[in-house]
């Protein structure tokens, strides 16, 4: 009985940790999307559809952000 209770507590803690981590990732994705749209606006480019951007993973969004930042830096 003690083992089952201990396992239940560990499972609950793991679920909370996973939910917290997922929330952090979603927050980073929202921030990256906002930055992409801002950079596109500054560069005078057509804005990506936000729903399409949300389908991409964080790494893909970060690559797009880096590309747009390079374009902004190299603008004359």
PDB file of N, H, CA, C and O in Angstrom:
ATOM      1  N   UNK A   1       0.832  -1.185   0.000  1.00  0.00           N
ATOM      2  CA  UNK A   1       0.000   0.000   0.000  1.00  0.00           C
ATOM      3  C   UNK A   1       0.878   1.251   0.000  1.00  0.00           C
ATOM      4  O   UNK A   1       0.577   2.222  -0.693  1.00  0.00           O
ATOM      5  N   UNK A   2       1.951   1.227   0.769  1.00  0.00           N
ATOM      6  H   UNK A   2       2.196   0.437   1.332  1.00  0.00           H
ATOM      7  CA  UNK A   2       2.858   2.374   0.816  1.00  0.00           C
ATOM      8  C   UNK A   2       3.480   2.615  -0.554  1.00  0.00           C
ATOM      9  O   UNK A   2       3.603   3.760  -0.991  1.00  0.00           O
ATOM     10  N   UNK A   3       3.876   1.528  -1.236  1.00  0.00           N
ATOM     11  H   UNK A   3       3.776   0.599  -0.881  1.00  0.00           H
ATOM     12  CA  UNK A   3       4.484   1.654  -2.564  1.00  0.00           C
ATOM     13  C   UNK A   3       3.501   2.263  -3.563  1.00  0.00           C
ATOM     14  O   UNK A   3       3.895   3.091  -4.384  1.00  0.00           O
ATOM     15  N   UNK A   4       2.248   1.873  -3.507  1.00  0.00           N
ATOM     16  H   UNK A   4       1.928   1.201  -2.840  1.00  0.00           H
ATOM     17  CA  UNK A   4       1.244   2.402  -4.428  1.00  0.00           C
ATOM     18  C   UNK A   4       1.044   3.895  -4.188  1.00  0.00           C
ATOM     19  O   UNK A   4       0.915   4.667  -5.138  1.00  0.00           O
ATOM     20  N   UNK A   5       1.017   4.299  -2.932  1.00  0.00           N
ATOM     21  H   UNK A   5       1.121   3.672  -2.160  1.00  0.00           H
ATOM     22  CA  UNK A   5       0.853   5.716  -2.606  1.00  0.00           C
ATOM     23  C   UNK A   5       2.076   6.512  -3.072  1.00  0.00           C
ATOM     24  O   UNK A   5       1.940   7.601  -3.629  1.00  0.00           O
ATOM     25  N   UNK A   6       3.250   5.968  -2.842  1.00  0.00           N
ATOM     26  H   UNK A   6       3.360   5.083  -2.389  1.00  0.00           H
ATOM     27  CA  UNK A   6       4.488   6.620  -3.263  1.00  0.00           C
ATOM     28  C   UNK A   6       4.539   6.747  -4.792  1.00  0.00           C
ATOM     29  O   UNK A   6       4.944   7.783  -5.318  1.00  0.00           O
ATOM     30  N   UNK A   7       4.133   5.705  -5.489  1.00  0.00           N
ATOM     31  H   UNK A   7       3.804   4.863  -5.061  1.00  0.00           H
ATOM     32  CA  UNK A   7       4.093   5.740  -6.949  1.00  0.00           C
ATOM     33  C   UNK A   7       3.096   6.787  -7.427  1.00  0.00           C
ATOM     34  O   UNK A   7       3.367   7.519  -8.379  1.00  0.00           O
ATOM     35  N   UNK A   8       1.968   6.857  -6.781  1.00  0.00           N
ATOM     36  H   UNK A   8       1.748   6.263  -6.007  1.00  0.00           H
ATOM     37  CA  UNK A   8       0.954   7.838  -7.151  1.00  0.00           C
ATOM     38  C   UNK A   8       1.483   9.268  -6.989  1.00  0.00           C
ATOM     39  O   UNK A   8       1.236  10.126  -7.836  1.00  0.00           O
ATOM     40  N   UNK A   9       2.194   9.510  -5.919  1.00  0.00           N
ATOM     41  H   UNK A   9       2.394   8.813  -5.231  1.00  0.00           H
ATOM     42  CA  UNK A   9       2.782  10.838  -5.682  1.00  0.00           C
ATOM     43  C   UNK A   9       3.817  11.151  -6.766  1.00  0.00           C
ATOM     44  O   UNK A   9       3.828  12.253  -7.316  1.00  0.00           O
ATOM     45  N   UNK A  10       4.672  10.197  -7.065  1.00  0.00           N
ATOM     46  H   UNK A  10       4.663   9.303  -6.618  1.00  0.00           H
ATOM     47  CA  UNK A  10       5.689  10.400  -8.122  1.00  0.00           C
ATOM     48  C   UNK A  10       5.039  10.651  -9.475  1.00  0.00           C
ATOM     49  O   UNK A  10       5.477  11.522 -10.227  1.00  0.00           O
ATOM     50  N   UNK A  11       3.992   9.888  -9.784  1.00  0.00           N
ATOM     51  H   UNK A  11       3.636   9.181  -9.173  1.00  0.00           H
ATOM     52  CA  UNK A  11       3.278  10.073 -11.055  1.00  0.00           C
ATOM     53  C   UNK A  11       2.671  11.474 -11.144  1.00  0.00           C
ATOM     54  O   UNK A  11       2.728  12.128 -12.186  1.00  0.00           O
ATOM     55  N   UNK A  12       2.101  11.911 -10.048  1.00  0.00           N
ATOM     56  H   UNK A  12       2.054  11.380  -9.202  1.00  0.00           H
ATOM     57  CA  UNK A  12       1.493  13.249 -10.004  1.00  0.00           C
ATOM     58  C   UNK A  12       2.564  14.325 -10.182  1.00  0.00           C
ATOM     59  O   UNK A  12       2.361  15.284 -10.926  1.00  0.00           O
ATOM     60  N   UNK A  13       3.687  14.172  -9.512  1.00  0.00           N
ATOM     61  H   UNK A  13       3.852  13.393  -8.908  1.00  0.00           H
ATOM     62  CA  UNK A  13       4.786  15.138  -9.654  1.00  0.00           C
ATOM     63  C   UNK A  13       5.314  15.155 -11.077  1.00  0.00           C
ATOM     64  O   UNK A  13       5.606  16.222 -11.616  1.00  0.00           O
ATOM     65  N   UNK A  14       5.439  13.992 -11.690  1.00  0.00           N
ATOM     66  H   UNK A  14       5.201  13.125 -11.252  1.00  0.00           H
ATOM     67  CA  UNK A  14       5.909  13.918 -13.063  1.00  0.00           C
ATOM     68  C   UNK A  14       4.930  14.617 -14.001  1.00  0.00           C
ATOM     69  O   UNK A  14       5.348  15.335 -14.909  1.00  0.00           O
ATOM     70  N   UNK A  15       3.638  14.413 -13.789  1.00  0.00           N
ATOM     71  H   UNK A  15       3.299  13.829 -13.052  1.00  0.00           H
ATOM     72  CA  UNK A  15       2.617  15.045 -14.630  1.00  0.00           C
ATOM     73  C   UNK A  15       2.666  16.566 -14.490  1.00  0.00           C
ATOM     74  O   UNK A  15       2.535  17.285 -15.480  1.00  0.00           O
ATOM     75  N   UNK A  16       2.853  17.051 -13.276  1.00  0.00           N
ATOM     76  H   UNK A  16       2.960  16.467 -12.471  1.00  0.00           H
ATOM     77  CA  UNK A  16       2.967  18.493 -13.062  1.00  0.00           C
ATOM     78  C   UNK A  16       4.203  19.056 -13.758  1.00  0.00           C
ATOM     79  O   UNK A  16       4.145  20.116 -14.381  1.00  0.00           O
ATOM     80  N   UNK A  17       5.315  18.343 -13.647  1.00  0.00           N
ATOM     81  H   UNK A  17       5.362  17.482 -13.141  1.00  0.00           H
ATOM     82  CA  UNK A  17       6.553  18.777 -14.297  1.00  0.00           C
ATOM     83  C   UNK A  17       6.370  18.816 -15.814  1.00  0.00           C
ATOM     84  O   UNK A  17       6.784  19.773 -16.468  1.00  0.00           O
ATOM     85  N   UNK A  18       5.754  17.782 -16.367  1.00  0.00           N
ATOM     86  H   UNK A  18       5.417  17.005 -15.836  1.00  0.00           H
ATOM     87  CA  UNK A  18       5.536  17.718 -17.819  1.00  0.00           C
ATOM     88  C   UNK A  18       4.625  18.851 -18.282  1.00  0.00           C
ATOM     89  O   UNK A  18       4.869  19.450 -19.329  1.00  0.00           O
ATOM     90  N   UNK A  19       3.589  19.147 -17.522  1.00  0.00           N
ATOM     91  H   UNK A  19       3.391  18.660 -16.671  1.00  0.00           H
ATOM     92  CA  UNK A  19       2.677  20.236 -17.876  1.00  0.00           C
ATOM     93  C   UNK A  19       3.394  21.580 -17.816  1.00  0.00           C
ATOM     94  O   UNK A  19       3.185  22.442 -18.670  1.00  0.00           O
ATOM     95  N   UNK A  20       4.236  21.753 -16.808  1.00  0.00           N
ATOM     96  H   UNK A  20       4.406  21.053 -16.114  1.00  0.00           H
ATOM     97  CA  UNK A  20       4.999  22.995 -16.673  1.00  0.00           C
ATOM     98  C   UNK A  20       5.949  23.164 -17.856  1.00  0.00           C
ATOM     99  O   UNK A  20       6.052  24.252 -18.422  1.00  0.00           O
ATOM    100  N   UNK A  21       6.634  22.097 -18.225  1.00  0.00           N
ATOM    101  H   UNK A  21       6.550  21.213 -17.765  1.00  0.00           H
ATOM    102  CA  UNK A  21       7.576  22.138 -19.347  1.00  0.00           C
ATOM    103  C   UNK A  21       6.835  22.450 -20.642  1.00  0.00           C
ATOM    104  O   UNK A  21       7.309  23.249 -21.450  1.00  0.00           O
ATOM    105  N   UNK A  22       5.680  21.829 -20.846  1.00  0.00           N
ATOM    106  H   UNK A  22       5.294  21.180 -20.190  1.00  0.00           H
ATOM    107  CA  UNK A  22       4.871  22.074 -22.038  1.00  0.00           C
ATOM    108  C   UNK A  22       4.428  23.535 -22.094  1.00  0.00           C
ATOM    109  O   UNK A  22       4.414  24.142 -23.165  1.00  0.00           O
ATOM    110  N   UNK A  23       4.072  24.091 -20.953  1.00  0.00           N
ATOM    111  H   UNK A  23       4.083  23.598 -20.083  1.00  0.00           H
ATOM    112  CA  UNK A  23       3.692  25.503 -20.894  1.00  0.00           C
ATOM    113  C   UNK A  23       4.840  26.419 -21.258  1.00  0.00           C
ATOM    114  O   UNK A  23       4.639  27.427 -21.934  1.00  0.00           O
ATOM    115  N   UNK A  24       6.043  26.080 -20.817  1.00  0.00           N
ATOM    116  H   UNK A  24       6.206  25.261 -20.267  1.00  0.00           H
ATOM    117  CA  UNK A  24       7.225  26.876 -21.157  1.00  0.00           C
ATOM    118  C   UNK A  24       7.484  26.845 -22.660  1.00  0.00           C
ATOM    119  O   UNK A  24       7.797  27.873 -23.260  1.00  0.00           O
ATOM    120  N   UNK A  25       7.357  25.690 -23.256  1.00  0.00           N
ATOM    121  H   UNK A  25       7.103  24.855 -22.769  1.00  0.00           H
ATOM    122  CA  UNK A  25       7.593  25.551 -24.693  1.00  0.00           C
ATOM    123  C   UNK A  25       6.547  26.340 -25.480  1.00  0.00           C
ATOM    124  O   UNK A  25       6.882  27.035 -26.439  1.00  0.00           O
ATOM    125  N   UNK A  26       5.298  26.234 -25.077  1.00  0.00           N
ATOM    126  H   UNK A  26       5.026  25.670 -24.298  1.00  0.00           H
ATOM    127  CA  UNK A  26       4.236  26.985 -25.766  1.00  0.00           C
ATOM    128  C   UNK A  26       4.471  28.482 -25.650  1.00  0.00           C
ATOM    129  O   UNK A  26       4.225  29.227 -26.599  1.00  0.00           O
ATOM    130  N   UNK A  27       4.941  28.921 -24.506  1.00  0.00           N
ATOM    131  H   UNK A  27       5.140  28.316 -23.735  1.00  0.00           H
ATOM    132  CA  UNK A  27       5.236  30.335 -24.298  1.00  0.00           C
ATOM    133  C   UNK A  27       6.374  30.786 -25.213  1.00  0.00           C
ATOM    134  O   UNK A  27       6.312  31.866 -25.799  1.00  0.00           O
ATOM    135  N   UNK A  28       7.406  29.961 -25.333  1.00  0.00           N
ATOM    136  H   UNK A  28       7.456  29.083 -24.856  1.00  0.00           H
ATOM    137  CA  UNK A  28       8.527  30.282 -26.224  1.00  0.00           C
ATOM    138  C   UNK A  28       8.061  30.347 -27.677  1.00  0.00           C
ATOM    139  O   UNK A  28       8.498  31.215 -28.433  1.00  0.00           O
ATOM    140  N   UNK A  29       7.185  29.440 -28.063  1.00  0.00           N
ATOM    141  H   UNK A  29       6.830  28.734 -27.449  1.00  0.00           H
ATOM    142  CA  UNK A  29       6.661  29.426 -29.428  1.00  0.00           C
ATOM    143  C   UNK A  29       5.863  30.696 -29.696  1.00  0.00           C
ATOM    144  O   UNK A  29       6.017  31.313 -30.749  1.00  0.00           O
ATOM    145  N   UNK A  30       5.008  31.094 -28.747  1.00  0.00           N
ATOM    146  H   UNK A  30       4.883  30.592 -27.891  1.00  0.00           H
ATOM    147  CA  UNK A  30       4.233  32.335 -28.923  1.00  0.00           C
ATOM    148  C   UNK A  30       5.148  33.536 -29.072  1.00  0.00           C
ATOM    149  O   UNK A  30       4.905  34.405 -29.909  1.00  0.00           O
ATOM    150  N   UNK A  31       6.197  33.589 -28.266  1.00  0.00           N
ATOM    151  H   UNK A  31       6.394  32.883 -27.586  1.00  0.00           H
ATOM    152  CA  UNK A  31       7.142  34.692 -28.338  1.00  0.00           C
ATOM    153  C   UNK A  31       7.884  34.711 -29.657  1.00  0.00           C
ATOM    154  O   UNK A  31       8.106  35.776 -30.233  1.00  0.00           O
ATOM    155  N   UNK A  32       8.266  33.547 -30.138  1.00  0.00           N
ATOM    156  H   UNK A  32       8.086  32.682 -29.670  1.00  0.00           H
ATOM    157  CA  UNK A  32       8.992  33.441 -31.410  1.00  0.00           C
ATOM    158  C   UNK A  32       8.091  33.880 -32.562  1.00  0.00           C
ATOM    159  O   UNK A  32       8.545  34.562 -33.481  1.00  0.00           O
ATOM    160  N   UNK A  33       6.832  33.495 -32.516  1.00  0.00           N
ATOM    161  H   UNK A  33       6.463  32.940 -31.769  1.00  0.00           H
ATOM    162  CA  UNK A  33       5.882  33.884 -33.561  1.00  0.00           C
ATOM    163  C   UNK A  33       5.695  35.400 -33.568  1.00  0.00           C
ATOM    164  O   UNK A  33       5.670  36.014 -34.635  1.00  0.00           O
ATOM    165  N   UNK A  34       5.564  36.001 -32.405  1.00  0.00           N
ATOM    166  H   UNK A  34       5.584  35.503 -31.538  1.00  0.00           H
ATOM    167  CA  UNK A  34       5.430  37.457 -32.328  1.00  0.00           C
ATOM    168  C   UNK A  34       6.655  38.142 -32.922  1.00  0.00           C
ATOM    169  O   UNK A  34       6.527  39.133 -33.640  1.00  0.00           O
ATOM    170  N   UNK A  35       7.839  37.616 -32.625  1.00  0.00           N
ATOM    171  H   UNK A  35       7.943  36.811 -32.042  1.00  0.00           H
ATOM    172  CA  UNK A  35       9.072  38.196 -33.148  1.00  0.00           C
ATOM    173  C   UNK A  35       9.133  38.059 -34.668  1.00  0.00           C
ATOM    174  O   UNK A  35       9.523  39.000 -35.359  1.00  0.00           O
ATOM    175  N   UNK A  36       8.754  36.910 -35.185  1.00  0.00           N
ATOM    176  H   UNK A  36       8.437  36.146 -34.624  1.00  0.00           H
ATOM    177  CA  UNK A  36       8.744  36.693 -36.636  1.00  0.00           C
ATOM    178  C   UNK A  36       7.824  37.695 -37.318  1.00  0.00           C
ATOM    179  O   UNK A  36       8.211  38.324 -38.303  1.00  0.00           O
ATOM    180  N   UNK A  37       6.616  37.846 -36.806  1.00  0.00           N
ATOM    181  H   UNK A  37       6.301  37.335 -36.006  1.00  0.00           H
ATOM    182  CA  UNK A  37       5.658  38.768 -37.411  1.00  0.00           C
ATOM    183  C   UNK A  37       6.149  40.210 -37.335  1.00  0.00           C
ATOM    184  O   UNK A  37       5.949  40.987 -38.269  1.00  0.00           O
ATOM    185  N   UNK A  38       6.786  40.565 -36.235  1.00  0.00           N
ATOM    186  H   UNK A  38       6.948  39.934 -35.476  1.00  0.00           H
ATOM    187  CA  UNK A  38       7.347  41.909 -36.091  1.00  0.00           C
ATOM    188  C   UNK A  38       8.457  42.148 -37.106  1.00  0.00           C
ATOM    189  O   UNK A  38       8.481  43.182 -37.774  1.00  0.00           O
ATOM    190  N   UNK A  39       9.372  41.198 -37.222  1.00  0.00           N
ATOM    191  H   UNK A  39       9.352  40.358 -36.680  1.00  0.00           H
ATOM    192  CA  UNK A  39      10.474  41.328 -38.173  1.00  0.00           C
ATOM    193  C   UNK A  39       9.963  41.399 -39.612  1.00  0.00           C
ATOM    194  O   UNK A  39      10.474  42.182 -40.413  1.00  0.00           O
ATOM    195  N   UNK A  40       8.966  40.593 -39.940  1.00  0.00           N
ATOM    196  H   UNK A  40       8.551  39.957 -39.289  1.00  0.00           H
ATOM    197  CA  UNK A  40       8.399  40.640 -41.283  1.00  0.00           C
ATOM    198  C   UNK A  40       7.787  42.013 -41.556  1.00  0.00           C
ATOM    199  O   UNK A  40       7.921  42.553 -42.654  1.00  0.00           O
ATOM    200  N   UNK A  41       7.122  42.567 -40.560  1.00  0.00           N
ATOM    201  H   UNK A  41       7.013  42.128 -39.668  1.00  0.00           H
ATOM    202  CA  UNK A  41       6.545  43.894 -40.718  1.00  0.00           C
ATOM    203  C   UNK A  41       7.613  44.959 -40.928  1.00  0.00           C
ATOM    204  O   UNK A  41       7.466  45.832 -41.784  1.00  0.00           O
ATOM    205  N   UNK A  42       8.682  44.889 -40.152  1.00  0.00           N
ATOM    206  H   UNK A  42       8.802  44.181 -39.456  1.00  0.00           H
ATOM    207  CA  UNK A  42       9.783  45.849 -40.282  1.00  0.00           C
ATOM    208  C   UNK A  42      10.424  45.745 -41.667  1.00  0.00           C
ATOM    209  O   UNK A  42      10.780  46.757 -42.271  1.00  0.00           O
ATOM    210  N   UNK A  43      10.567  44.528 -42.158  1.00  0.00           N
ATOM    211  H   UNK A  43      10.278  43.706 -41.667  1.00  0.00           H
ATOM    212  CA  UNK A  43      11.205  44.308 -43.457  1.00  0.00           C
ATOM    213  C   UNK A  43      10.264  44.554 -44.636  1.00  0.00           C
ATOM    214  O   UNK A  43      10.682  44.500 -45.793  1.00  0.00           O
ATOM    215  N   UNK A  44       9.000  44.823 -44.339  1.00  0.00           N
ATOM    216  H   UNK A  44       8.660  44.867 -43.400  1.00  0.00           H
ATOM    217  CA  UNK A  44       8.028  45.061 -45.404  1.00  0.00           C
ATOM    218  C   UNK A  44       7.644  43.806 -46.161  1.00  0.00           C
ATOM    219  O   UNK A  44       7.175  43.875 -47.297  1.00  0.00           O
ATOM    220  N   UNK A  45       7.842  42.673 -45.535  1.00  0.00           N
ATOM    221  H   UNK A  45       8.223  42.617 -44.612  1.00  0.00           H
ATOM    222  CA  UNK A  45       7.483  41.401 -46.158  1.00  0.00           C
ATOM    223  C   UNK A  45       6.034  41.055 -45.829  1.00  0.00           C
ATOM    224  O   UNK A  45       5.489  41.511 -44.824  1.00  0.00           O
ATOM    225  N   UNK A  46       5.417  40.241 -46.690  1.00  0.00           N
ATOM    226  H   UNK A  46       5.860  39.870 -47.507  1.00  0.00           H
ATOM    227  CA  UNK A  46       4.074  39.763 -46.338  1.00  0.00           C
ATOM    228  C   UNK A  46       4.160  38.950 -45.041  1.00  0.00           C
ATOM    229  O   UNK A  46       5.090  38.168 -44.849  1.00  0.00           O
ATOM    230  N   UNK A  47       3.196  39.143 -44.171  1.00  0.00           N
ATOM    231  H   UNK A  47       2.440  39.779 -44.327  1.00  0.00           H
ATOM    232  CA  UNK A  47       3.204  38.439 -42.893  1.00  0.00           C
ATOM    233  C   UNK A  47       2.754  36.996 -43.067  1.00  0.00           C
ATOM    234  O   UNK A  47       1.792  36.711 -43.781  1.00  0.00           O
ATOM    235  N   UNK A  48       3.459  36.099 -42.408  1.00  0.00           N
ATOM    236  H   UNK A  48       4.240  36.330 -41.828  1.00  0.00           H
ATOM    237  CA  UNK A  48       3.046  34.703 -42.357  1.00  0.00           C
ATOM    238  C   UNK A  48       1.721  34.607 -41.625  1.00  0.00           C
ATOM    239  O   UNK A  48       1.402  35.447 -40.783  1.00  0.00           O
ATOM    240  N   UNK A  49       0.964  33.594 -41.947  1.00  0.00           N
ATOM    241  H   UNK A  49       1.224  32.912 -42.631  1.00  0.00           H
ATOM    242  CA  UNK A  49      -0.262  33.303 -41.230  1.00  0.00           C
ATOM    243  C   UNK A  49       0.118  32.733 -39.862  1.00  0.00           C
ATOM    244  O   UNK A  49       0.884  31.772 -39.782  1.00  0.00           O
ATOM    245  N   UNK A  50      -0.405  33.311 -38.808  1.00  0.00           N
ATOM    246  H   UNK A  50      -1.027  34.091 -38.873  1.00  0.00           H
ATOM    247  CA  UNK A  50      -0.046  32.864 -37.451  1.00  0.00           C
ATOM    248  C   UNK A  50      -0.404  31.402 -37.225  1.00  0.00           C
ATOM    249  O   UNK A  50       0.336  30.678 -36.559  1.00  0.00           O
ATOM    250  N   UNK A  51      -1.530  30.963 -37.774  1.00  0.00           N
ATOM    251  H   UNK A  51      -2.131  31.551 -38.315  1.00  0.00           H
ATOM    252  CA  UNK A  51      -1.942  29.559 -37.608  1.00  0.00           C
ATOM    253  C   UNK A  51      -0.936  28.618 -38.278  1.00  0.00           C
ATOM    254  O   UNK A  51      -0.659  27.535 -37.763  1.00  0.00           O
ATOM    255  N   UNK A  52      -0.394  29.033 -39.420  1.00  0.00           N
ATOM    256  H   UNK A  52      -0.620  29.913 -39.838  1.00  0.00           H
ATOM    257  CA  UNK A  52       0.616  28.211 -40.093  1.00  0.00           C
ATOM    258  C   UNK A  52       1.899  28.148 -39.271  1.00  0.00           C
ATOM    259  O   UNK A  52       2.535  27.098 -39.176  1.00  0.00           O
ATOM    260  N   UNK A  53       2.276  29.283 -38.677  1.00  0.00           N
ATOM    261  H   UNK A  53       1.759  30.136 -38.755  1.00  0.00           H
ATOM    262  CA  UNK A  53       3.485  29.307 -37.852  1.00  0.00           C
ATOM    263  C   UNK A  53       3.331  28.411 -36.619  1.00  0.00           C
ATOM    264  O   UNK A  53       4.299  27.789 -36.183  1.00  0.00           O
ATOM    265  N   UNK A  54       2.140  28.344 -36.067  1.00  0.00           N
ATOM    266  H   UNK A  54       1.353  28.849 -36.422  1.00  0.00           H
ATOM    267  CA  UNK A  54       1.905  27.532 -34.875  1.00  0.00           C
ATOM    268  C   UNK A  54       2.060  26.040 -35.150  1.00  0.00           C
ATOM    269  O   UNK A  54       2.228  25.248 -34.222  1.00  0.00           O
ATOM    270  N   UNK A  55       2.005  25.661 -36.411  1.00  0.00           N
ATOM    271  H   UNK A  55       1.869  26.304 -37.164  1.00  0.00           H
ATOM    272  CA  UNK A  55       2.168  24.254 -36.769  1.00  0.00           C
ATOM    273  C   UNK A  55       3.640  23.834 -36.770  1.00  0.00           C
ATOM    274  O   UNK A  55       3.953  22.644 -36.776  1.00  0.00           O
ATOM    275  N   UNK A  56       4.538  24.823 -36.766  1.00  0.00           N
ATOM    276  H   UNK A  56       4.284  25.790 -36.761  1.00  0.00           H
ATOM    277  CA  UNK A  56       5.963  24.524 -36.791  1.00  0.00           C
ATOM    278  C   UNK A  56       6.493  24.315 -35.372  1.00  0.00           C
ATOM    279  O   UNK A  56       5.920  24.810 -34.401  1.00  0.00           O
ATOM    280  N   UNK A  57       7.589  23.576 -35.273  1.00  0.00           N
ATOM    281  H   UNK A  57       8.054  23.174 -36.062  1.00  0.00           H
ATOM    282  CA  UNK A  57       8.180  23.370 -33.956  1.00  0.00           C
ATOM    283  C   UNK A  57       9.089  24.552 -33.614  1.00  0.00           C
ATOM    284  O   UNK A  57       9.370  25.394 -34.466  1.00  0.00           O
ATOM    285  N   UNK A  58       9.532  24.604 -32.395  1.00  0.00           N
ATOM    286  H   UNK A  58       9.303  23.919 -31.703  1.00  0.00           H
ATOM    287  CA  UNK A  58      10.328  25.730 -31.913  1.00  0.00           C
ATOM    288  C   UNK A  58      11.612  25.894 -32.711  1.00  0.00           C
ATOM    289  O   UNK A  58      12.000  27.020 -33.022  1.00  0.00           O
ATOM    290  N   UNK A  59      12.274  24.805 -33.046  1.00  0.00           N
ATOM    291  H   UNK A  59      11.959  23.891 -32.793  1.00  0.00           H
ATOM    292  CA  UNK A  59      13.531  24.880 -33.796  1.00  0.00           C
ATOM    293  C   UNK A  59      13.323  25.517 -35.167  1.00  0.00           C
ATOM    294  O   UNK A  59      14.124  26.349 -35.593  1.00  0.00           O
ATOM    295  N   UNK A  60      12.257  25.134 -35.852  1.00  0.00           N
ATOM    296  H   UNK A  60      11.607  24.458 -35.505  1.00  0.00           H
ATOM    297  CA  UNK A  60      11.965  25.715 -37.166  1.00  0.00           C
ATOM    298  C   UNK A  60      11.681  27.205 -37.053  1.00  0.00           C
ATOM    299  O   UNK A  60      12.131  27.992 -37.886  1.00  0.00           O
ATOM    300  N   UNK A  61      10.934  27.593 -36.023  1.00  0.00           N
ATOM    301  H   UNK A  61      10.568  26.953 -35.347  1.00  0.00           H
ATOM    302  CA  UNK A  61      10.627  29.004 -35.809  1.00  0.00           C
ATOM    303  C   UNK A  61      11.889  29.808 -35.506  1.00  0.00           C
ATOM    304  O   UNK A  61      12.048  30.933 -35.978  1.00  0.00           O
ATOM    305  N   UNK A  62      12.779  29.220 -34.717  1.00  0.00           N
ATOM    306  H   UNK A  62      12.650  28.306 -34.334  1.00  0.00           H
ATOM    307  CA  UNK A  62      14.031  29.911 -34.392  1.00  0.00           C
ATOM    308  C   UNK A  62      14.903  30.106 -35.626  1.00  0.00           C
ATOM    309  O   UNK A  62      15.578  31.127 -35.752  1.00  0.00           O
ATOM    310  N   UNK A  63      14.894  29.137 -36.537  1.00  0.00           N
ATOM    311  H   UNK A  63      14.346  28.307 -36.435  1.00  0.00           H
ATOM    312  CA  UNK A  63      15.649  29.272 -37.787  1.00  0.00           C
ATOM    313  C   UNK A  63      15.083  30.403 -38.635  1.00  0.00           C
ATOM    314  O   UNK A  63      15.835  31.190 -39.210  1.00  0.00           O
ATOM    315  N   UNK A  64      13.758  30.483 -38.710  1.00  0.00           N
ATOM    316  H   UNK A  64      13.148  29.844 -38.243  1.00  0.00           H
ATOM    317  CA  UNK A  64      13.118  31.558 -39.464  1.00  0.00           C
ATOM    318  C   UNK A  64      13.429  32.910 -38.834  1.00  0.00           C
ATOM    319  O   UNK A  64      13.698  33.879 -39.544  1.00  0.00           O
ATOM    320  N   UNK A  65      13.395  32.980 -37.515  1.00  0.00           N
ATOM    321  H   UNK A  65      13.177  32.193 -36.938  1.00  0.00           H
ATOM    322  CA  UNK A  65      13.728  34.220 -36.812  1.00  0.00           C
ATOM    323  C   UNK A  65      15.155  34.641 -37.129  1.00  0.00           C
ATOM    324  O   UNK A  65      15.406  35.814 -37.406  1.00  0.00           O
ATOM    325  N   UNK A  66      16.086  33.706 -37.091  1.00  0.00           N
ATOM    326  H   UNK A  66      15.882  32.753 -36.866  1.00  0.00           H
ATOM    327  CA  UNK A  66      17.490  34.019 -37.374  1.00  0.00           C
ATOM    328  C   UNK A  66      17.646  34.543 -38.801  1.00  0.00           C
ATOM    329  O   UNK A  66      18.391  35.495 -39.031  1.00  0.00           O
ATOM    330  N   UNK A  67      16.958  33.938 -39.746  1.00  0.00           N
ATOM    331  H   UNK A  67      16.353  33.164 -39.559  1.00  0.00           H
ATOM    332  CA  UNK A  67      17.013  34.374 -41.134  1.00  0.00           C
ATOM    333  C   UNK A  67      16.493  35.808 -41.268  1.00  0.00           C
ATOM    334  O   UNK A  67      17.109  36.637 -41.937  1.00  0.00           O
ATOM    335  N   UNK A  68      15.367  36.090 -40.633  1.00  0.00           N
ATOM    336  H   UNK A  68      14.867  35.416 -40.090  1.00  0.00           H
ATOM    337  CA  UNK A  68      14.792  37.437 -40.690  1.00  0.00           C
ATOM    338  C   UNK A  68      15.678  38.459 -39.990  1.00  0.00           C
ATOM    339  O   UNK A  68      15.801  39.593 -40.454  1.00  0.00           O
ATOM    340  N   UNK A  69      16.297  38.071 -38.878  1.00  0.00           N
ATOM    341  H   UNK A  69      16.197  37.150 -38.501  1.00  0.00           H
ATOM    342  CA  UNK A  69      17.211  38.972 -38.183  1.00  0.00           C
ATOM    343  C   UNK A  69      18.409  39.301 -39.056  1.00  0.00           C
ATOM    344  O   UNK A  69      18.850  40.450 -39.091  1.00  0.00           O
ATOM    345  N   UNK A  70      18.944  38.308 -39.761  1.00  0.00           N
ATOM    346  H   UNK A  70      18.586  37.375 -39.733  1.00  0.00           H
ATOM    347  CA  UNK A  70      20.067  38.546 -40.680  1.00  0.00           C
ATOM    348  C   UNK A  70      19.659  39.522 -41.780  1.00  0.00           C
ATOM    349  O   UNK A  70      20.413  40.434 -42.120  1.00  0.00           O
ATOM    350  N   UNK A  71      18.463  39.326 -42.334  1.00  0.00           N
ATOM    351  H   UNK A  71      17.850  38.585 -42.058  1.00  0.00           H
ATOM    352  CA  UNK A  71      17.978  40.239 -43.379  1.00  0.00           C
ATOM    353  C   UNK A  71      17.871  41.667 -42.828  1.00  0.00           C
ATOM    354  O   UNK A  71      18.235  42.628 -43.506  1.00  0.00           O
ATOM    355  N   UNK A  72      17.374  41.794 -41.609  1.00  0.00           N
ATOM    356  H   UNK A  72      17.078  41.013 -41.059  1.00  0.00           H
ATOM    357  CA  UNK A  72      17.227  43.131 -41.004  1.00  0.00           C
ATOM    358  C   UNK A  72      18.586  43.771 -40.761  1.00  0.00           C
ATOM    359  O   UNK A  72      18.746  44.973 -40.975  1.00  0.00           O
ATOM    360  N   UNK A  73      19.551  43.003 -40.324  1.00  0.00           N
ATOM    361  H   UNK A  73      19.421  42.026 -40.150  1.00  0.00           H
ATOM    362  CA  UNK A  73      20.897  43.540 -40.062  1.00  0.00           C
ATOM    363  C   UNK A  73      21.598  43.967 -41.349  1.00  0.00           C
ATOM    364  O   UNK A  73      22.325  44.961 -41.355  1.00  0.00           O
ATOM    365  N   UNK A  74      21.392  43.241 -42.421  1.00  0.00           N
ATOM    366  H   UNK A  74      20.802  42.434 -42.417  1.00  0.00           H
ATOM    367  CA  UNK A  74      22.079  43.492 -43.679  1.00  0.00           C
ATOM    368  C   UNK A  74      21.355  44.484 -44.587  1.00  0.00           C
ATOM    369  O   UNK A  74      21.805  44.776 -45.695  1.00  0.00           O
ATOM    370  N   UNK A  75      20.247  44.985 -44.108  1.00  0.00           N
ATOM    371  H   UNK A  75      19.881  44.748 -43.208  1.00  0.00           H
ATOM    372  CA  UNK A  75      19.489  45.956 -44.876  1.00  0.00           C
ATOM    373  C   UNK A  75      20.238  47.273 -44.958  1.00  0.00           C
ATOM    374  O   UNK A  75      20.833  47.720 -43.978  1.00  0.00           O
ATOM    375  N   UNK A  76      20.208  47.880 -46.107  1.00  0.00           N
ATOM    376  H   UNK A  76      19.724  47.516 -46.903  1.00  0.00           H
ATOM    377  CA  UNK A  76      20.916  49.154 -46.279  1.00  0.00           C
ATOM    378  C   UNK A  76      19.934  50.293 -46.263  1.00  0.00           C
ATOM    379  O   UNK A  76      20.330  51.451 -46.394  1.00  0.00           O
TER     380      UNK A  76
END
